[in-house]
């Protein structure tokens, strides 16, 4: 989405040292997270020279999910997918569970996808 791409470039431009330093910091963070195949050349992810394996991306998602603000704005209780004009969609319902007994922090987990009538 273009708005997120512009935001990523704005963050990079305003990072101390500009875009090159921002991308260098992205690559350093990727290494710190154990993303062994990842290499970034721009902050928006639009360049075909940005590379990361599925395993690397799962590590990034897991790290991002630890941030409460990112988790709140990037999750929803229901995810719907399907092709336009199709009579049904795949729905994945999300459920919260506690990470440790007695804490208020929670994560979401997906149940098995189910076919349901279109909304």
C-alpha positions in Angstrom: 0.0 0.0 0.0 1.4 3.3 -1.0 0.7 5.1 2.4 2.9 2.6 4.3 5.6 2.9 1.6 5.7 6.6 2.0 5.8 6.3 5.8 8.7 3.8 5.6 10.6 6.2 3.4 9.8 9.2 5.7 11.2 7.2 8.6 14.3 6.4 6.7 14.9 9.9 5.5 14.6 11.3 9.0 16.7 8.6 10.6 20.2 9.8 11.8 22.3 9.3 8.7 19.4 9.1 6.3 18.2 6.2 4.2 21.5 4.4 3.9 21.9 4.4 7.7 18.3 3.3 8.2 18.7 0.4 5.8 22.0 -0.6 7.5 20.1 -0.6 10.8 17.4 -2.7 9.3 19.9 -5.3 8.2 21.7 -5.2 11.6 18.3 -5.8 13.3 17.6 -8.7 10.9 20.9 -10.3 11.8 20.2 -9.8 15.5 16.8 -11.6 15.1 18.6 -14.5 13.4 17.3 -13.7 9.9 20.1 -15.4 8.1 18.9 -15.0 4.5 17.5 -11.5 4.8 19.1 -8.5 3.1 17.3 -5.2 2.6 18.2 -2.3 0.3 15.2 0.0 0.9 12.8 0.6 3.8 9.5 0.1 1.9 10.3 -3.4 0.7 9.5 -2.5 -2.9 12.9 -3.3 -4.4 13.4 -6.7 -6.0 16.8 -6.7 -4.3 15.2 -7.0 -0.9 15.3 -10.7 0.0 14.2 -12.8 2.9 13.2 -16.5 3.4 9.8 -17.5 4.8 11.7 -18.6 7.9 13.3 -15.2 8.2 9.9 -13.5 7.8 8.4 -15.7 10.5 11.1 -14.5 12.9 10.3 -10.9 12.0 6.6 -11.4 12.6 7.3 -13.1 16.0 9.5 -10.2 17.1 7.0 -7.6 15.9 4.2 -9.4 17.8 6.1 -8.8 21.0 5.5 -5.1 20.6 2.0 -4.3 22.1 1.3 -1.4 19.7 2.2 -3.4 16.6 0.3 -6.4 17.8 -2.8 -4.3 18.5 -2.9 -2.6 15.1 -1.9 -5.7 13.0 -4.3 -8.3 14.4 -8.0 -8.7 14.2 -10.4 -11.3 15.7 -11.6 -12.4 12.3 -9.8 -12.6 9.0 -11.8 -13.1 5.8 -10.3 -14.1 2.5 -11.7 -15.2 -0.9 -12.1 -14.1 -4.4 -14.5 -11.4 -5.4 -17.8 -12.8 -6.6 -17.2 -16.1 -4.8 -20.2 -17.4 -2.8 -18.1 -18.2 0.2 -14.9 -17.1 2.0 -12.3 -18.6 4.2 -12.6 -17.3 7.8 -9.9 -17.6 10.4 -11.1 -16.8 13.9 -8.5 -15.5 16.3 -8.5 -16.3 20.0 -6.5 -14.7 22.8 -4.6 -16.7 25.3 -2.3 -15.8 28.2 1.4 -16.2 27.7 2.0 -16.8 31.4 -0.5 -17.5 34.2 -1.2 -14.3 36.2 -0.1 -11.9 33.5 -2.1 -9.5 31.4 -0.1 -10.0 28.3 -1.7 -12.0 25.6 -1.1 -13.3 22.1 -3.5 -14.4 19.5 -3.6 -17.8 17.8 -5.5 -19.0 14.8 -8.0 -21.8 14.7 -8.3 -24.0 11.6 -9.7 -22.2 8.5 -13.3 -23.0 7.8 -15.4 -22.4 4.7 -18.5 -20.2 5.5 -21.1 -18.4 3.5 -20.0 -14.9 2.3 -20.8 -12.0 4.5 
